Amino acid sequence: MSTALLLIDIQNDYFPNGKMELDRLVQAAHQAAKVLAWFRQHHKDTIFHVQHIATEEAKGFFLPNTEGGHINAAVLPEGEEEIIIKHTPNSFFNTDLAGKLEGKGVTKLVIAGMMTHMCIDATVRAAKELGFEVTLIDDACTTRDLAYREKTVPAQQVHEAFIGALAGVYAEVVSAEEFVRK
């Protein structure tokens, strides 16, 4: 049994001055970097960076060949670390991620990244449905305020609601510090 790290969409457009700045982003990226450093010491051959590239310019962010679409320096891939390009929230949909994980004998995933309510949620649920055992690093994920029908749900409440929905059934939820101390 092997364990892999999936760092999802930690890209420049989510950071300050990006096109879709998220809540508590710098703190979440710092926690993701801690987990990445641990993997580089213990499982350097099973690190996967997932990068969302928009297929429609109307989306306005993660556009091809833009600085905003690049993976942020906080978790920049090194050496042979894999980069998986995706175009939808689910990191497995129409990508070769599942095949690459299977090829490395991976049965357990550690997941961190952005946005909690979108790509993290979709990928964690898909991973579980594909039979992976998932650990979700809650403080290495973040999101943004959501609005609908003249209501605004603050980012922290969105984050906690989605993490709460995933906890237990879809993933073991731990902090970055708890993970690296295990």
CORBELVEN-V732920 format. One record per pair of residues at least 12 apart in sequence whose ideal C-beta (glycine too) atoms are under 10 Angstrom apart, sorted by the first residue. I is the first residue (numbers start at 1). J is the second residue. If there is no record, write none. Layout:
BEGIN
i->(I,I)
j->(J,J)
END
This chain:
BEGIN
i->(1,1,1,1,1,2,2,2,2,2,2,2,2,2,3,3,3,3,3,3,3,3,3,3,3,3,3,4,4,4,4,4,4,4,4,4,4,4,4,4,4,4,4,4,4,4,5,5,5,5,5,5,5,5,5,5,5,5,5,5,5,5,5,5,5,5,5,5,6,6,6,6,6,6,6,6,6,6,6,6,6,6,6,6,6,6,6,6,6,6,6,7,7,7,7,7,7,7,7,7,7,7,7,7,7,7,7,7,7,7,7,7,7,7,7,7,8,8,8,8,8,8,8,8,8,8,8,8,8,8,8,8,8,8,8,8,8,8,9,9,9,9,9,9,9,9,9,9,9,9,9,9,9,9,9,9,9,10,10,10,10,10,10,10,10,10,10,10,10,10,10,10,10,10,10,10,10,10,11,11,11,11,11,11,11,11,11,11,11,11,11,11,11,11,11,12,12,12,12,12,12,12,12,12,12,13,13,13,13,13,13,13,13,13,13,13,13,13,14,14,14,14,14,14,14,14,14,14,14,14,14,15,15,15,15,15,15,17,18,18,18,18,18,18,19,19,19,19,19,19,19,19,20,20,20,20,20,20,20,20,21,21,22,22,22,22,22,22,22,22,22,22,23,23,23,23,23,23,23,23,23,23,23,24,24,24,24,24,24,24,24,25,25,25,25,25,25,25,26,26,26,27,27,27,28,28,28,28,28,28,28,28,28,28,28,28,28,28,29,29,29,29,29,29,29,29,29,30,30,30,30,30,31,31,31,31,31,31,31,31,31,31,31,31,31,32,32,32,32,32,32,32,32,32,32,32,32,33,33,33,33,33,33,33,33,34,34,34,34,34,34,34,34,34,35,35,35,35,35,35,35,35,35,35,35,35,35,35,35,36,36,36,36,36,36,36,36,36,36,36,37,37,37,38,38,38,38,38,38,39,39,39,39,40,40,40,41,42,43,43,43,44,44,44,44,45,45,45,45,45,46,46,46,46,46,46,46,46,46,46,47,47,47,47,47,47,47,47,48,48,48,48,48,48,48,48,48,48,48,48,48,49,49,49,49,49,49,49,49,49,49,49,50,50,50,50,50,50,50,50,50,50,50,50,50,50,51,51,51,51,51,51,51,51,51,52,52,52,52,52,52,52,52,52,52,52,52,52,53,53,53,53,53,53,54,54,54,54,55,55,56,62,62,64,71,72,75,75,75,82,82,82,82,82,84,84,84,84,85,86,86,86,88,88,88,89,89,89,89,89,89,89,89,89,90,90,90,90,90,90,90,90,90,91,91,91,91,91,91,91,91,91,91,92,92,92,92,92,92,92,93,93,93,97,97,97,97,97,98,98,98,98,98,101,101,101,102,102,106,106,107,107,107,108,108,108,108,108,108,109,109,109,109,109,109,109,109,109,109,109,110,110,110,110,110,110,110,110,110,110,111,111,111,111,111,111,111,111,111,111,111,111,112,112,112,112,112,112,112,112,112,112,113,113,113,113,114,114,114,114,114,115,115,115,115,115,115,115,115,115,116,116,116,116,116,116,116,116,116,116,116,116,116,116,117,117,117,117,117,117,117,117,117,117,117,117,117,118,118,118,118,118,119,119,120,120,120,120,120,120,120,120,120,120,120,120,121,121,121,121,121,121,121,121,123,124,124,124,124,124,124,124,124,124,125,125,125,125,125,126,127,127,128,128,128,128,129,132,133,133,134,134,134,134,134,135,135,135,135,135,135,135,136,136,136,136,136,136,136,136,136,136,137,137,137,137,137,137,137,137,137,138,138,138,138,138,138,138,138,138,138,138,138,138,139,139,139,139,139,139,139,139,139,140,140,140,140,141,141,141,141,141,142,142,142,142,143,143,143,143,143,143,143,143,143,144,144,145,145,146,146)
j->(105,106,107,108,133,43,45,46,101,104,105,106,107,108,39,42,43,46,104,106,107,108,109,110,132,133,135,39,43,45,46,47,48,82,97,100,101,104,105,106,107,108,109,110,111,132,32,35,36,38,39,40,42,43,44,46,47,48,49,75,81,106,109,110,111,112,135,137,46,47,48,49,50,82,84,91,92,97,101,106,109,110,111,112,113,120,123,124,127,132,134,29,32,33,35,36,39,47,48,49,50,51,71,72,74,75,77,81,83,110,111,112,113,114,137,140,32,48,49,50,51,52,84,86,89,91,111,112,113,114,115,118,119,120,122,123,124,141,22,49,50,51,52,62,69,71,72,86,89,91,113,114,115,118,119,120,123,25,28,29,32,33,36,49,50,51,71,72,73,74,75,76,112,113,114,140,141,142,49,50,51,52,53,61,62,66,67,68,69,70,71,72,75,113,114,61,62,66,67,68,69,70,71,72,73,52,54,60,61,62,63,66,67,68,69,70,72,114,28,29,52,61,62,68,72,113,114,115,142,143,144,29,68,72,73,74,114,68,61,62,67,68,69,72,59,60,61,62,63,66,68,69,59,60,61,62,68,114,115,144,61,144,114,115,116,141,142,143,144,145,155,159,115,116,142,143,144,145,154,155,156,158,159,139,141,142,143,144,155,156,159,72,74,114,142,143,144,155,72,74,142,139,140,142,74,112,113,114,116,137,138,139,140,141,142,143,159,176,72,73,74,75,112,113,114,140,142,74,75,139,140,176,74,112,137,138,139,140,141,142,175,176,177,179,180,72,74,75,112,113,114,137,139,140,141,142,176,72,73,74,75,76,112,140,176,112,137,139,140,175,176,177,179,180,47,75,110,111,112,135,137,139,140,174,175,176,177,179,180,49,74,75,76,77,78,81,110,112,140,176,75,176,180,110,176,179,180,181,182,81,110,179,180,78,79,81,180,180,104,106,110,78,79,80,81,79,80,81,82,104,81,82,100,101,104,105,106,108,109,110,75,77,78,79,80,81,82,110,77,81,82,83,84,91,97,100,101,104,106,109,111,71,75,76,77,78,81,82,83,84,85,113,71,82,83,84,85,86,91,92,95,97,111,113,119,123,69,70,71,77,83,84,85,86,91,69,84,85,86,87,88,89,91,113,114,115,118,119,65,66,69,85,86,87,66,68,69,87,87,88,87,86,87,85,83,114,112,113,140,96,97,100,101,104,96,97,100,101,97,119,122,123,118,119,122,115,117,118,119,120,121,122,123,126,118,119,121,122,123,124,125,126,127,109,111,113,119,120,122,123,124,126,127,122,123,126,127,129,130,132,122,123,126,109,123,126,127,130,126,127,130,131,132,127,130,132,130,131,132,133,131,132,133,127,132,133,134,135,172,123,124,127,128,130,132,133,134,135,136,171,133,134,135,136,137,140,171,172,174,179,123,124,127,132,134,135,136,137,140,141,166,171,135,136,137,138,139,140,141,142,176,179,137,140,141,142,140,141,142,143,144,141,142,143,144,146,155,158,159,162,136,138,141,142,143,144,155,158,159,160,161,162,163,166,141,142,143,144,146,153,155,158,159,161,162,163,165,143,144,146,158,162,141,143,136,137,138,140,141,142,143,159,162,163,166,171,136,141,143,162,163,165,166,170,136,136,141,162,163,165,166,170,171,173,165,166,169,170,171,170,170,171,166,169,170,171,170,171,171,172,166,170,171,172,173,171,172,173,174,178,179,182,162,163,166,167,170,171,172,173,174,179,171,173,174,175,176,177,178,179,180,159,160,162,163,164,166,167,171,173,174,175,176,178,159,163,173,174,175,176,177,178,179,174,175,176,179,159,162,163,166,173,155,156,158,159,155,156,157,158,159,160,161,162,163,158,159,157,158,158,161)
END
